[in-house]
């Protein structure tokens, strides 16, 4: 009989009884046979062999996992096939966090106190990987990894099968503030253009405040200022002004009022407490040279950023919320539009088929939408009903001043397809809307018409927009996008009224005008080996003769130099712009470039551009100065900075901030810290240069602190701590657990047979913690001048450590 066979039959013979607890099976350790008479295949008594230690429970710390999702570090006595947790308070807290029903927790704790738990015989295969379909509760004892894996029958859990499990929001107070700016100066040719946007979020516990303040050369706006908080029964409330309502919950996203700014109070379901996964949150673009990327919504510049030559990405977190069409333009440093395309932005996290409801009471007023063109009271409500896991139906209604609107909609989502349909109307008002996505294809259509006297209007209106875009890769080094844009409107061109001497209106006249545009665009980019590229951009107005074609190339001249040339044809006019660029990095954060070129047209001239860029956690920004020999000059500046503020100070980050919270390393935290996202099972680590890590909001994260690699221990004389958090936008967690100094030594351990020991545990008050580095090699935390360990049933002692870094110990039989 082999050793493997001996241990297998040993496990069966020692642990053979289990008991039932309220019709739920719980594994119970019940030794019923002495091991004194058991021998290995070679005739050696098991209790005096080098394997005796693995069946004798030893005290230590173990990692406990439930379904690979909930994780904690607990004190326990562990052997090859048994575990008994030593701190019932710790163990009870873990069981409650798992979600086990209260009536079962007491029985589990009683069993733990009496005898502990035995390794599940339902584990087939490696103990670190096996899956157990439990009828009650099963423990998989992964002895050599010092890990306990827990499997629980659904009947024992507080939530029924298929029922959502909700997060407990427990973040600390934090402020995340983002300040961005853009300035364009032509030195007298035109008035300066600028904008400054201050936006951010203040979060703590279950609520947060979001603000978004915008100031430009032609308008000042408070786009958003509201407070949102989770309530009981998995609902929430929002009070204040919102730019878009689609991010509140799925039913609000399906409402025809989803993209209209409103001010008031909103109630509804809180789906983000279950999951807040938004999918990919970036839009890719290509720039053939250094310049500026501008994003406009409703003809208003909402975002601008400096860009270098090549591919870049815009994080949608920097753009306004909602589902809308945006114009993305890439401009050279001289201001020439290199490429222009219409992009359908889907920047909302509420596109799912769950049951959802909302109720809004407040007001709205804006000349930019067809619903309410003056400040008007609005009462609006809706409910989304799941048809199946892929489809949901929406029904809603609203009262706009004295007008009533009814609406309905349908949402379908199955990767890679998603479709949203909306329809509403009533009392001279009609609205139809469709948005769909199919991998790289996007399609948007909206039609709104109002009759005479709708909400105070004196004439009927009719507005239609249609856009379609497709991004694709022709080959691995060739990418392209094509699109179609159509818009039409029928609206009053002017009004005037005659009044009598009492000020009463006696006459009103207006003129109806129809406007329409049909445009096609196409862009193609070809990347050659060696960093060279070729691009083609075209634009055609289908109702007239207007068109434009831009053809350019970007050729590397060496490590720091490039040649750029572009031909631009707009109708009968042909122009060429050619430049030689020299770029060099000045330091880790600073870089600059110089460009000289020639512009060929009816009015040819020479030009020169100098740019200086900075990219650090504190600020990202760039400045461009452009001048020509015919007297033109212009200056462009962009800047962006994100600050995280809490009770311990101010921090800076270059991470996306809008839908994030942050874990911050305290100044005195001189130990290892890892942050694990329990939703996607990814782990990030703090290193010597990292003091702050962004985490997605409404996701459970586990913060693990470990002093094993340092001469420190926590105040409770433990070397590891684990805490779980779920954070709202803006909230923070400061990791700054108090520690005390301890000695650390690397121990090479051999048993009495002069063979390297497999395990080691503390034995005595001076020993604090043991961590295994390799077979026979352990790191030991201790206090005092002596050390006693226990390994495989033997005692291992030394009285002459004297703060040595390395020591060898040979164990003795007890």
Buried (B, 14 or more C-beta within 10 A) or exposed (E): EEEEEBBEEBBEEBBEEBEEBEEBBBBBBBEEEEBEEBEBEEEEEBBEBBBBBBBBBBBBBBBBBBEEBBBBBBBBBBBBBBBBBBEBEBBBEBBEBBBBBEEBBEBBBEBBEEBBBBBBBBBEEEBEEBEBEBBBBBBBBBBEBBBBBBBBBEBBBEEEEEEEEBBEBBBBBBBBBBBBBBBBBBEEEEEEBBBBBBBBBBBBBBBBBBBBBBBBEEEEBBBBBBEBBBEEEBBBBBBBBBBBBBBBBBBBBBBBBBBBBBBBEBBBBBBBBBBBEBEEBEBEBBBBBBBBBBBBBEEBBBBBBBBBBBBBEBBBBBBBBBBBBBBBBBBBBBBBBBBBBBBBBBBBBBBBBBEBBBBBBBBBBBEEBBBBBEEBBBBBBBBBBBEEEEBBBBBBBBBBBEBBBEBBBBBBBEEEEBBBBBBBBBBBBBBBBBBBBEEEBBBBBBBBBBBEEBBEBEBBBBBBBBBBBBBEEEEEEEBBBBBBBBBBBBBBEEEEEEEEEEEEEEEEEBEEEEEEBBBBBBBBBBBEEEEBBBBBBBBBEEEEEEBBBBBBBBBBEEEEBBBBBBBBBEEEEEBBBBBBBBBEEEEEBEBBBBBEBBBEEEEEBEBBBBBBBBBBBBBBBBBBBBBBEEEBBBBBBBBBBBBBBBEEEEBBBBBBBBBBBBBBBBEEBEBBBBBBBBBEEEEBEBEEEEBBBBBBBBBBBBBBBBBBEBBBBBEEEBBBBBBBBBBBBBBBBBBBBEBEEBBBBBBBBBBBEEEEBBBBBBBBEBBBBBBBEEEBBBBBBBBEEBBBBBBBBBBBBBEEBEEEEEBEBBBEEE
